[in-house]
Amino acid sequence: MNVLAFIPSPGTGVLQLGPLKLNAYGAMIALGVVAAVWLSGRRLEKRGAGTREDMSAIALWGVPAGVIGGRLYHVITDWELFCDESK
């Protein structure tokens, strides 16, 4: 039998840690970023193109740029959700 079929699904997608509210989708995105930076760093060293520290430095700029760019794209393509026409 498939063991994963017996793991119950949580009632909500939120983990409450005191005053901190952690959404499951945000945690999964963060885990994906960490895994991608780790794997890319290993591949960079294997190919002799750089070090893991180089990949971390790239990620320090690339991840925030991707988040900001994604948000800008969302606002531009769904402008009607953000403009207030009651003024």
N, CA, C and O of each residue as an XYZ file, in Angstrom:
348
protein
N       0.837     -1.187      0.000
C       0.000      0.000      0.000
C       0.881      1.250      0.000
O       2.035      1.224      0.427
N       0.318      2.304     -0.476
C       1.017      3.575     -0.514
C       0.927      4.255      0.851
O      -0.160      4.605      1.311
N       2.086      4.437      1.495
C       2.124      5.030      2.833
C       1.639      6.477      2.810
O       1.000      6.930      3.759
N       1.935      7.202      1.741
C       1.538      8.607      1.674
C       0.021      8.781      1.655
O      -0.482      9.839      2.035
N      -0.692      7.785      1.231
C      -2.143      7.879      1.195
C      -2.745      7.934      2.595
O      -3.881      8.376      2.762
N      -2.001      7.494      3.593
C      -2.505      7.461      4.962
C      -2.108      8.675      5.787
O      -2.507      8.788      6.946
N      -1.321      9.596      5.206
C      -0.936     10.817      5.916
C      -2.088     11.802      5.805
O      -2.476     12.170      4.697
N      -2.646     12.240      6.943
C      -3.795     13.153      6.862
C      -3.380     14.528      6.360
O      -2.279     15.003      6.638
N      -4.266     15.145      5.630
C      -4.035     16.496      5.136
C      -4.391     17.480      6.247
O      -5.384     17.281      6.946
N      -3.593     18.543      6.423
C      -3.939     19.525      7.450
C      -5.238     20.249      7.117
O      -5.601     20.385      5.948
N      -5.933     20.712      8.154
C      -7.196     21.418      7.964
C      -7.032     22.738      7.246
O      -7.907     23.140      6.479
N      -5.922     23.418      7.482
C      -5.640     24.687      6.809
C      -4.232     24.646      6.250
O      -3.448     23.761      6.595
N      -3.912     25.576      5.408
C      -2.575     25.674      4.839
C      -1.703     26.642      5.604
O      -0.785     27.237      5.039
N      -1.986     26.808      6.913
C      -1.270     27.788      7.722
C      -0.708     27.112      8.966
O      -1.391     26.333      9.631
N       0.550     27.425      9.265
C       1.180     26.960     10.492
C       1.389     28.178     11.381
O       2.096     29.114     11.007
N       0.777     28.164     12.551
C       0.851     29.294     13.480
C       1.962     29.032     14.489
O       1.881     28.077     15.262
N       2.999     29.869     14.489
C       4.104     29.777     15.440
C       4.120     31.044     16.286
O       4.846     31.990     15.981
N       3.327     31.061     17.334
C       3.186     32.262     18.152
C       2.567     33.366     17.319
O       1.506     33.168     16.725
N       3.213     34.535     17.261
C       2.656     35.631     16.462
C       2.949     35.480     14.960
O       2.425     36.239     14.145
N       3.783     34.506     14.601
C       4.177     34.305     13.205
C       3.225     33.338     12.514
O       2.991     32.232     13.000
N       2.682     33.759     11.386
C       1.791     32.922     10.588
C       2.528     32.523      9.312
O       2.882     33.377      8.498
N       2.756     31.222      9.143
C       3.504     30.708      8.000
C       2.550     29.961      7.078
O       1.987     28.934      7.458
N       2.369     30.479      5.863
C       1.524     29.817      4.870
C       2.303     28.678      4.233
O       3.505     28.795      3.994
N       1.614     27.577      3.958
C       2.267     26.395      3.395
C       2.880     26.695      2.035
O       3.979     26.227      1.736
N       2.176     27.478      1.197
C       2.728     27.766     -0.128
C       4.019     28.591     -0.020
O       4.939     28.409     -0.818
N       4.085     29.486      0.952
C       5.298     30.280      1.145
C       6.461     29.424      1.613
O       7.597     29.615      1.182
N       6.171     28.477      2.499
C       7.217     27.564      2.976
C       7.737     26.703      1.833
O       8.940     26.457      1.738
N       6.842     26.244      0.966
C       7.270     25.404     -0.160
C       8.088     26.197     -1.168
O       9.046     25.673     -1.736
N       7.723     27.452     -1.394
C       8.516     28.299     -2.288
C       9.908     28.507     -1.701
O      10.905     28.414     -2.416
N       9.978     28.789     -0.395
C      11.270     28.992      0.257
C      12.129     27.730      0.195
O      13.328     27.807     -0.074
N      11.523     26.574      0.441
C      12.278     25.315      0.338
C      12.772     25.087     -1.086
O      13.884     24.599     -1.284
N      11.963     25.435     -2.070
C      12.380     25.306     -3.462
C      13.553     26.205     -3.804
O      14.460     25.799     -4.531
N      13.540     27.427     -3.284
C      14.650     28.357     -3.520
C      15.927     27.828     -2.873
O      16.991     27.845     -3.492
N      15.823     27.363     -1.639
C      16.997     26.820     -0.945
C      17.553     25.619     -1.709
O      18.765     25.518     -1.899
N      16.689     24.717     -2.143
C      17.135     23.540     -2.893
C      17.780     23.933     -4.217
O      18.796     23.356     -4.606
N      17.200     24.910     -4.911
C      17.745     25.342     -6.193
C      19.119     25.991     -6.029
O      20.017     25.746     -6.835
N      19.288     26.808     -5.005
C      20.585     27.456     -4.766
C      21.628     26.412     -4.388
O      22.765     26.463     -4.857
N      21.236     25.467     -3.540
C      22.167     24.406     -3.129
C      22.610     23.563     -4.329
O      23.801     23.331     -4.534
N      21.625     23.107     -5.120
C      21.943     22.266     -6.274
C      22.744     23.034     -7.323
O      23.688     22.495     -7.901
N      22.372     24.279     -7.569
C      23.111     25.091     -8.546
C      24.544     25.323     -8.105
O      25.461     25.308     -8.927
N      24.745     25.539     -6.797
C      26.100     25.699     -6.274
C      26.948     24.463     -6.486
O      28.119     24.557     -6.854
N      26.354     23.305     -6.253
C      27.078     22.039     -6.484
C      27.435     21.884     -7.953
O      28.555     21.498     -8.286
N      26.486     22.185     -8.833
C      26.734     22.036    -10.272
C      27.772     23.046    -10.768
O      28.573     22.747    -11.653
N      27.742     24.242    -10.183
C      28.716     25.268    -10.552
C      30.134     24.801    -10.201
O      31.058     24.948    -11.001
N      30.295     24.240     -9.001
C      31.610     23.728     -8.595
C      32.033     22.532     -9.434
O      33.203     22.419     -9.797
N      31.104     21.638     -9.748
C      31.419     20.445    -10.537
C      31.939     20.815    -11.919
O      32.836     20.161    -12.451
N      31.372     21.864    -12.492
C      31.807     22.304    -13.823
C      33.019     23.226    -13.776
O      33.572     23.580    -14.817
N      33.430     23.612    -12.577
C      34.589     24.488    -12.441
C      34.307     25.922    -12.833
O      35.230     26.678    -13.137
N      33.045     26.303    -12.830
C      32.669     27.648    -13.251
C      32.568     28.627    -12.095
O      32.429     29.831    -12.315
N      32.635     28.131    -10.865
C      32.506     29.001     -9.700
C      32.387     28.184     -8.439
O      32.608     26.973     -8.440
N      32.035     28.861     -7.360
C      31.908     28.199     -6.061
C      30.468     28.293     -5.569
O      29.633     28.981     -6.157
N      30.202     27.592     -4.486
C      28.869     27.671     -3.873
C      28.603     29.076     -3.344
O      27.464     29.542     -3.342
N      29.652     29.741     -2.901
C      29.506     31.115     -2.426
C      29.109     32.047     -3.574
O      28.348     32.994     -3.380
N      29.631     31.769     -4.765
C      29.228     32.553     -5.940
C      27.731     32.403     -6.198
O      27.038     33.380     -6.485
N      27.244     31.168     -6.093
C      25.818     30.929     -6.315
C      24.985     31.611     -5.244
O      23.913     32.138     -5.544
N      25.450     31.614     -4.010
C      24.731     32.301     -2.941
C      24.670     33.803     -3.199
O      23.645     34.439     -2.954
N      25.770     34.366     -3.695
C      25.796     35.797     -4.005
C      24.834     36.126     -5.145
O      24.158     37.155     -5.115
N      24.774     35.254     -6.145
C      23.835     35.459     -7.249
C      22.406     35.397     -6.726
O      21.564     36.207     -7.116
N      22.130     34.435     -5.841
C      20.780     34.265     -5.298
C      20.359     35.458     -4.447
O      19.178     35.805     -4.413
N      21.313     36.092     -3.758
C      20.978     37.260     -2.933
C      20.396     38.390     -3.769
O      19.600     39.184     -3.268
N      20.779     38.468     -5.020
C      20.218     39.474     -5.920
C      19.074     38.913     -6.750
O      18.075     39.595     -6.980
N      19.218     37.671     -7.199
C      18.246     37.080     -8.100
C      16.894     36.776     -7.479
O      15.859     37.000     -8.107
N      16.891     36.270     -6.261
C      15.624     35.912     -5.618
C      14.767     37.153     -5.347
O      13.598     37.164     -5.733
N      15.297     38.196     -4.702
C      14.461     39.398     -4.520
C      14.026     40.030     -5.847
O      12.903     40.521     -5.962
N      14.912     40.017     -6.846
C      14.539     40.565     -8.158
C      13.394     39.767     -8.764
O      12.498     40.345     -9.381
N      13.410     38.452     -8.598
C      12.331     37.615     -9.112
C      11.017     37.856     -8.395
O       9.959     37.887     -9.024
N      11.077     38.027     -7.076
C       9.860     38.296     -6.300
C       9.267     39.647     -6.694
O       8.061     39.759     -6.916
N      10.113     40.671     -6.779
C       9.643     42.013     -7.153
C       9.115     42.008     -8.587
O       8.069     42.593     -8.866
N       9.837     41.350     -9.496
C       9.385     41.275    -10.886
C       8.069     40.537    -11.021
O       7.206     40.940    -11.802
N       7.907     39.455    -10.265
C       6.650     38.713    -10.297
C       5.487     39.541     -9.790
O       4.391     39.494    -10.349
N       5.723     40.296     -8.737
C       4.662     41.157     -8.188
C       4.306     42.265     -9.176
O       3.128     42.552     -9.388
N       5.318     42.887     -9.780
C       5.048     43.928    -10.782
C       4.241     43.374    -11.953
O       3.317     44.031    -12.434
N       4.579     42.186    -12.410
C       3.847     41.561    -13.499
C       2.390     41.332    -13.097
O       1.477     41.573    -13.887
N       2.182     40.866    -11.873
C       0.825     40.627    -11.383
C       0.020     41.930    -11.342
O      -1.134     41.961    -11.767
N       0.625     42.993    -10.835
C      -0.077     44.276    -10.750
C      -0.382     44.820    -12.142
O      -1.478     45.326    -12.382
N       0.571     44.720    -13.055
C       0.367     45.243    -14.414
C      -0.715     44.465    -15.145
O      -1.550     45.062    -15.823
N      -0.714     43.142    -15.020
C      -1.681     42.341    -15.771
C      -3.064     42.304    -15.125
O      -4.045     41.994    -15.800
N      -3.160     42.613    -13.834
C      -4.450     42.644    -13.136
C      -4.676     44.008    -12.497
O      -5.051     44.102    -11.328
N      -4.446     45.053    -13.266
C      -4.513     46.413    -12.740
C      -5.867     46.734    -12.116
O      -5.932     47.480    -11.139
N      -6.943     46.185    -12.661
C      -8.278     46.495    -12.155
C      -8.455     46.059    -10.698
O      -9.315     46.601    -10.003
N      -7.681     45.116    -10.230
C      -7.743     44.696     -8.825
C      -7.103     45.715     -7.880
O      -7.399     45.727     -6.685
N      -6.234     46.561     -8.410
C      -5.448     47.463     -7.573
C      -5.841     48.929     -7.695
O      -5.533     49.721     -6.803
N      -6.506     49.305     -8.766
C      -6.883     50.710     -8.918
C      -8.185     50.982     -8.167
O      -9.098     50.157     -8.149
N      -8.241     52.127     -7.569
C      -9.425     52.516     -6.795
C     -10.195     53.536     -7.613
O      -9.781     54.691     -7.715
N     -11.299     53.127     -8.192
C     -12.074     54.008     -9.071
C     -13.136     54.794     -8.307
O     -13.927     55.501     -8.932
N     -13.182     54.696     -6.984
C     -14.185     55.427     -6.209
C     -13.764     56.866     -5.938
O     -14.536     57.635     -5.365
N     -12.568     57.238     -6.335
C     -12.079     58.603     -6.080
C     -12.652     59.581     -7.062
O     -12.349     60.772     -6.996
